[in-house]
Each structure stands twice: as C-alpha cells, then as structure tokens.
Amino acid sequence: MARSTARPVVRLKSTAGTGVTYVTRKNRRNNPDRLVLRKYDPVAGAHVDFREER
C-alpha cells in the first residue's frame, strides 16, 4: 500500500545548532505551517525546540 501525501515524513532539526535531527510524520491538512516540537537534544543535554526543515 502506498504512503499518503497528506502525511509526509519530515525532519526536525535542533535550534541549538548541534546538528541533531529527529524524523517524524505530520498531517499536512491539520498542520500546514512548519512543525515545532520541544524534544531532547543529547548533544546539548537539554530539551530544546526542534523545527521542521524543508
């Protein structure tokens, strides 16, 4: 079964500048703008904002 284009895979990059990324899926219909999640950055050793990169 093919993957839906309504739920694409996005990469979340750390705003701390460490280069750490997370990979997740988002619903483009509910969240049309860029996704921002607060997740743990193991290099920085703290929770920081991760922004969707395109």
Secondary structure, DSSP 8 states (H G I E B T S, - for coil): ----TTS-EEEEEETTSS--EEEEE--TTT--S--EEEEEETTTTEEEEEEEE-
